[in-house]
Amino acid sequence: MALRASANGIEIAYDTFGSPDDRPLLLIMGLGSQMIHWDEGFCTLLADGGHHVIRFDNRDVGESTHFHDAGTPSFGGDAPYLLGDMADDAAGLLDALGLESAHVAGVSMGGMIAQAVAIRHPDRVRSLTSIMSTPSPQAAPPTEEAMAALMSPPSPDRETAIARALETWKVIGSPGYPFDADRVARLAGLSYDRAYDPAGVARQLAAIIASGDRAPLLKELSVPTLVLHGEQDRLVPLSGGIATADAVPGARLVTYPGMGHDLPRPLWPEFAAEIGGLTAAAER
């Protein structure tokens, strides 16, 4: 059962790994994905590397507050909130946990939110890790196949939700690594059981589209920054990672052949080592 905190006027579900005495690391997940998509094994690896890991459900997914009254926005229509509001949620969670600042890492939309946290709350961010993300959708448009997978219709039941997740991740996952169907199916089932809310995902997508280009503001950052990106990402192509690294002064870009729009288990030690190196250096 997730812990709960009041932050930025909403309820946020979260949990933690490791010692509170270690370097705080806030993990932000991507579009429609719940905190459980930060695998416990990966979180434990990060904790073993000297981090107090905090993962949480963004608004409109999982066990955090859902904005049901806002309905389902049309594609490209008015967004009931922006990524900046989601960044304020993350900063509010730090407040609720009594943390003046933390290292912040995000994947995909979570990377966009992490960027927004660094822009809006620079004193709260000790380091920034942006993974398979982009400063704007225009910098890294998805392939037609990836976009079609992302826009699949809502599922009428749990079994269909699992089947569609398998279809989606076969398209956008990492072609250079074995497809872990058991993991995808397990997480899809758990996500459905925790909260199935396609309208919430649509509201998150509207926030991405409406939030504009962060590149000009990223150029003003002075935070140690790491950018990780797969070279075979079809949902947020490598151009997004390059644009992020180009925008943030001094950012380090690391790319991975064969990696698509997921976090392949064989690469977890490399991801953990890169993130740990960044956070340790930032502490010094």
Backbone torsions as a table, in degrees:
resi	resn	phi	psi	omega
1	MET	NA	129.2	-178.6
2	ALA	-70.1	152.5	169.7
3	LEU	-78.1	165.4	-178.4
4	ARG	-134.3	144.9	178.3
5	ALA	-140.6	146.0	172.5
6	SER	-89.7	125.7	-175.8
7	ALA	-152.4	130.8	176.3
8	ASN	53.8	34.5	176.3
9	GLY	81.7	6.6	178.4
10	ILE	-130.8	174.5	173.7
11	GLU	-101.4	132.8	-179.0
12	ILE	-120.2	128.3	175.5
13	ALA	-89.5	135.5	-177.7
14	TYR	-152.3	166.7	165.7
15	ASP	-149.1	174.2	-172.6
16	THR	-136.6	160.1	175.9
17	PHE	-135.5	142.1	174.8
18	GLY	88.6	-174.6	-174.9
19	SER	-87.0	135.5	175.1
20	PRO	-62.2	-14.0	178.4
21	ASP	-81.9	-11.4	-178.7
22	ASP	-87.4	176.9	-177.6
23	ARG	-63.2	121.6	-179.4
24	PRO	-70.5	131.8	-179.4
25	LEU	-130.5	111.1	-179.7
26	LEU	-93.7	121.7	-178.3
27	LEU	-103.8	129.6	-176.6
28	ILE	-119.7	123.2	-174.3
29	MET	-88.8	169.4	-171.9
30	GLY	-92.6	-170.6	-174.3
31	LEU	-53.5	122.3	174.9
32	GLY	68.9	0.9	-176.0
33	SER	-100.3	137.9	-178.5
34	GLN	-90.4	168.9	-176.1
35	MET	-60.1	-23.8	-179.8
36	ILE	-66.4	-13.7	176.1
37	HIS	-75.2	-11.9	161.6
38	TRP	-82.6	96.2	-173.3
39	ASP	-54.7	142.3	178.5
40	GLU	-58.2	-36.7	179.0
41	GLY	-63.1	-40.2	178.1
42	PHE	-69.6	-41.8	177.5
43	CYS	-61.4	-39.6	177.8
44	THR	-65.1	-39.4	177.4
45	LEU	-61.5	-43.3	176.8
46	LEU	-64.6	-40.5	178.6
47	ALA	-64.8	-41.3	178.0
48	ASP	-63.4	-21.7	178.3
49	GLY	-87.9	11.2	174.5
50	GLY	99.5	22.9	-179.8
51	HIS	-114.1	145.3	163.5
52	HIS	-93.8	101.7	-170.3
53	VAL	-88.4	131.8	177.8
54	ILE	-123.8	120.4	174.6
55	ARG	-118.7	151.7	-175.8
56	PHE	-152.5	160.3	173.3
57	ASP	-84.2	124.1	170.7
58	ASN	-61.4	161.3	171.7
59	ARG	-54.2	144.5	176.3
60	ASP	75.1	9.4	169.4
61	VAL	-137.0	159.3	174.1
62	GLY	58.8	-137.2	-173.2
63	GLU	-99.8	6.2	173.6
64	SER	-81.2	174.4	-177.9
65	THR	-60.3	133.4	174.2
66	HIS	-106.3	140.3	-176.7
67	PHE	-95.8	61.1	-174.9
68	HIS	-58.6	-36.9	-176.7
69	ASP	-65.3	-17.8	-179.3
70	ALA	-78.7	-12.4	177.4
71	GLY	70.3	-162.9	-179.0
72	THR	-105.5	114.1	179.4
73	PRO	-71.8	149.0	173.4
74	SER	-73.0	155.7	-179.5
75	PHE	-61.4	119.8	-177.5
76	GLY	81.6	4.1	179.8
77	GLY	-83.0	-170.4	-177.9
78	ASP	-63.4	135.0	178.6
79	ALA	-95.8	131.2	179.6
80	PRO	-70.9	-16.4	174.3
81	TYR	-157.1	170.1	-178.5
82	LEU	-118.2	171.5	176.7
83	LEU	-61.5	-28.6	176.2
84	GLY	-61.1	-36.7	176.8
85	ASP	-66.5	-37.4	178.3
86	MET	-70.1	-32.9	174.1
87	ALA	-65.2	-38.0	177.2
88	ASP	-66.8	-31.7	173.2
89	ASP	-59.4	-46.2	-178.3
90	ALA	-63.0	-44.1	177.7
91	ALA	-64.1	-37.2	177.8
92	GLY	-65.3	-34.6	176.3
93	LEU	-64.8	-39.9	175.5
94	LEU	-59.3	-42.1	176.7
95	ASP	-58.0	-48.0	-176.5
96	ALA	-63.3	-29.0	-179.7
97	LEU	-90.8	1.5	178.6
98	GLY	73.4	27.4	-178.2
99	LEU	-105.6	121.7	177.2
100	GLU	-69.5	-32.2	-179.3
101	SER	-158.2	168.3	179.7
102	ALA	-158.4	161.8	165.4
103	HIS	-76.9	138.7	-173.8
104	VAL	-124.7	128.5	178.2
105	ALA	-132.7	138.0	179.4
106	GLY	-143.3	150.4	176.6
107	VAL	-111.9	136.7	174.5
108	SER	57.2	-121.6	175.0
109	MET	-57.3	-33.4	177.2
110	GLY	-63.1	-33.5	173.8
111	GLY	-66.6	-37.3	175.9
112	MET	-63.3	-42.6	178.2
113	ILE	-65.1	-42.3	178.4
114	ALA	-59.7	-41.9	175.7
115	GLN	-59.0	-43.4	-179.0
116	ALA	-66.5	-34.8	175.8
117	VAL	-62.2	-44.7	-179.9
118	ALA	-63.9	-34.9	178.9
119	ILE	-72.7	-46.7	-172.9
120	ARG	-84.7	-27.3	-176.1
121	HIS	-133.9	60.5	-172.8
122	PRO	-60.4	-28.2	-180.0
123	ASP	-76.5	-9.2	-178.8
124	ARG	-95.4	-10.0	-171.0
125	VAL	-111.7	113.3	179.2
126	ARG	-79.9	-35.9	173.8
127	SER	-154.5	159.0	-177.7
128	LEU	-125.2	127.0	171.8
129	THR	-119.9	116.6	-179.5
130	SER	-108.9	116.8	-173.1
131	ILE	-114.9	128.8	-179.7
132	MET	40.1	50.5	-176.3
133	SER	-128.5	-168.1	-172.1
134	THR	-162.5	153.9	174.9
135	PRO	-72.8	-22.1	179.5
136	SER	-161.5	153.4	177.7
137	PRO	-59.1	-31.1	-177.3
138	GLN	-67.5	-25.6	-178.8
139	ALA	-75.4	-18.2	-176.4
140	ALA	-150.7	68.7	-179.3
141	PRO	-65.8	138.6	-179.8
142	PRO	-70.7	160.1	171.6
143	THR	-68.9	160.8	179.4
144	GLU	-59.9	-40.4	-179.0
145	GLU	-64.6	-42.2	-179.9
146	ALA	-67.4	-40.6	-179.8
147	MET	-65.5	-38.6	178.2
148	ALA	-63.7	-39.2	178.3
149	ALA	-65.8	-40.1	-179.4
150	LEU	-65.5	-33.9	-174.0
151	MET	-95.8	22.7	178.3
152	SER	-61.6	148.5	-175.6
153	PRO	-67.7	159.9	177.6
154	PRO	-56.8	148.4	-178.7
155	SER	-90.7	138.1	-178.3
156	PRO	-77.9	-16.3	-177.3
157	ASP	-158.1	173.4	-175.5
158	ARG	-61.4	-43.6	-177.2
159	GLU	-61.7	-42.8	179.2
160	THR	-67.6	-37.9	178.5
161	ALA	-60.6	-41.1	178.7
162	ILE	-66.7	-44.4	-179.8
163	ALA	-61.4	-40.8	-179.5
164	ARG	-71.0	-34.3	175.4
165	ALA	-62.2	-42.5	177.9
166	LEU	-61.3	-42.3	179.2
167	GLU	-64.3	-43.4	-177.6
168	THR	-63.6	-48.0	-175.0
169	TRP	-73.6	-21.7	171.7
170	LYS	-66.0	-31.5	-179.6
171	VAL	-79.7	-46.5	-170.5
172	ILE	-100.1	-7.2	-178.7
173	GLY	-71.7	-166.3	-171.9
174	SER	-93.1	110.0	-177.6
175	PRO	-68.4	-19.5	-178.8
176	GLY	-87.4	3.1	-177.2
177	TYR	-134.4	153.3	-180.0
178	PRO	-59.1	139.4	177.8
179	PHE	-78.5	120.0	-177.2
180	ASP	-91.7	80.2	-176.0
181	ALA	-62.3	-36.8	-179.3
182	ASP	-62.7	-42.8	179.7
183	ARG	-64.6	-47.1	-178.8
184	VAL	-60.3	-45.6	-179.7
185	ALA	-64.7	-42.0	-179.8
186	ARG	-62.4	-46.9	-178.8
187	LEU	-68.0	-35.7	178.0
188	ALA	-64.3	-41.0	178.2
189	GLY	-66.8	-45.0	178.2
190	LEU	-61.9	-41.4	179.8
191	SER	-63.6	-41.4	178.6
192	TYR	-62.2	-40.7	-178.2
193	ASP	-69.6	-35.8	-178.6
194	ARG	-72.1	-45.1	179.0
195	ALA	-176.9	118.2	176.0
196	TYR	-108.0	110.8	-172.8
197	ASP	-143.3	80.1	-179.8
198	PRO	-58.1	-33.1	178.8
199	ALA	-65.2	-34.4	177.2
200	GLY	-64.3	-40.3	177.5
201	VAL	-64.4	-39.8	177.6
202	ALA	-62.4	-37.2	177.8
203	ARG	-67.0	-38.4	175.9
204	GLN	-63.6	-43.7	179.3
205	LEU	-62.0	-40.0	177.0
206	ALA	-61.4	-36.9	178.6
207	ALA	-64.0	-41.0	177.9
208	ILE	-60.1	-49.0	-175.2
209	ILE	-64.8	-37.4	-173.5
210	ALA	-85.4	-7.7	-170.2
211	SER	-88.2	-5.2	172.7
212	GLY	75.8	-168.7	-174.8
213	ASP	-97.4	121.9	-179.7
214	ARG	-87.4	-6.4	-173.0
215	ALA	-54.8	-45.7	-179.7
216	PRO	-59.8	-36.9	179.9
217	LEU	-78.8	-31.3	176.6
218	LEU	-63.2	-29.9	179.9
219	LYS	-65.0	-17.1	-178.4
220	GLU	-93.6	-2.6	-177.4
221	LEU	-74.0	152.8	174.1
222	SER	-131.0	32.5	-176.9
223	VAL	-101.0	139.6	174.8
224	PRO	-57.5	127.4	-170.5
225	THR	-133.2	136.2	176.2
226	LEU	-120.9	134.9	177.6
227	VAL	-121.2	120.4	178.7
228	LEU	-113.6	134.5	-176.7
229	HIS	-154.1	143.4	175.0
230	GLY	-82.3	141.4	-178.5
231	GLU	-79.5	-13.1	178.2
232	GLN	-116.5	34.1	179.6
233	ASP	-78.7	119.5	-178.9
234	ARG	-96.8	-15.5	179.6
235	LEU	-89.6	-47.1	172.1
236	VAL	-124.7	89.0	-174.0
237	PRO	-57.9	165.6	-175.4
238	LEU	-55.1	-26.2	178.9
239	SER	-57.3	-29.1	177.7
240	GLY	-67.5	-41.7	177.3
241	GLY	-67.4	-40.3	177.8
242	ILE	-62.4	-43.2	179.5
243	ALA	-63.3	-38.5	178.2
244	THR	-64.3	-49.2	-178.2
245	ALA	-64.2	-37.0	178.4
246	ASP	-66.6	-31.2	-175.7
247	ALA	-78.4	-39.4	-174.4
248	VAL	-87.6	120.3	-179.1
249	PRO	-57.7	127.0	176.2
250	GLY	78.8	5.8	-178.0
251	ALA	-65.8	146.7	177.8
252	ARG	-106.5	126.6	-179.6
253	LEU	-104.6	127.2	175.7
254	VAL	-124.4	125.4	-179.3
255	THR	-117.4	156.5	-173.5
256	TYR	-129.1	115.1	175.1
257	PRO	-60.9	141.6	176.6
258	GLY	82.3	-8.9	-179.0
259	MET	-90.4	132.2	175.1
260	GLY	-103.6	-135.0	-175.1
261	HIS	-100.8	54.5	173.1
262	ASP	-155.5	-177.1	-178.6
263	LEU	-115.1	88.4	-176.2
264	PRO	-61.0	134.8	-177.9
265	ARG	-53.2	-41.3	-179.8
266	PRO	-61.3	-20.2	180.0
267	LEU	-92.6	-5.8	-178.2
268	TRP	-53.2	-45.6	179.9
269	PRO	-60.9	-36.2	178.7
270	GLU	-69.3	-43.6	176.7
271	PHE	-58.6	-47.2	-177.6
272	ALA	-62.7	-38.9	179.5
273	ALA	-67.5	-41.1	178.8
274	GLU	-64.6	-46.1	-179.8
275	ILE	-65.9	-43.3	179.5
276	GLY	-62.7	-38.9	176.9
277	GLY	-62.7	-41.7	178.9
278	LEU	-64.8	-49.0	-174.6
279	THR	-68.0	-36.8	178.4
280	ALA	-65.4	-42.9	179.0
281	ALA	-65.1	-39.3	179.9
282	ALA	-65.2	-34.7	178.0
283	GLU	-65.7	-35.0	-179.9
284	ARG	-71.2	NA	NA
